[in-house]
Amino acid sequence: MRLSDAFAETLFRYRDVFKAIDIAELSGLTPNQISSFQRGGNLRSDSIDKILDALESFDPTAKTYMLSLVAKKVDVEEGKKPTLQPE
């Protein structure tokens, strides 16, 4: 999965914990940058690092969830926090 798709899915999954605007404020990125990335746009790697740090600040499992989606190693039951699948 692409990073931008994983980010969009993470925003959806954690919508009760934080919103895109919250990630923008905490990461120091503009709302337009966050929105563009959420829709498939590109970001520099340091900007993605800032997003990951912001996700982790809100909920440590959010960063793990996003990266797990990219790595395709996530197991999510409806209504539960994500857990990593064993290799």
Secondary structure, DSSP 8 states (H G I E B T S, - for coil): --HHHHHHHHHHHTTTT--HHHHHHHHT--HHHHHHHHTT----HHHHHHHHHHHHHH-HHHHHHHHHHHHT-EE--TTS--EE---
